[in-house]
Amino acid sequence: SQPIYSQLADRIKRQILRGELKPGEKLPSVREMAVQTNVNPNTVQRTYRELEGMNIVETRRGQGTFVTENAAILNELREQMKVQEISAFVKGMREMGYTNEEIKQGLEDFLHIEGEV
């Protein structure tokens, strides 16, 4: 249901958060990324433009597109992604009829069990 360029942007943002793409690291060229992801180069170009508009990447003329080195922007991205994931989780739980208390208790139980593994 989400446009391909947006899915690709989310994938790149997750790679940045996981440390697979480091601050200052060069992204693949539009053509390389299109081949890697099996999408049209125009879609990749739009993805890079979207990420650049969010200041997550910067394009350097003649050099390529690079992950920002601005720690404040990367921290903001981390917080935005956290809120986005929590929001989707809570929305899904509420659609299934769970109360806030049941959601909190379920999450606490899960994290407790997960911590023991």
Secondary structure as UniProt FT lines:
FT   HELIX           4..18
FT   TURN            23..24
FT   HELIX           30..37
FT   HELIX           41..53
FT   TURN            54..55
FT   STRAND          57..60
FT   TURN            61..63
FT   STRAND          64..67
FT   HELIX           71..95
FT   TURN            96..97
FT   HELIX           100..116
//
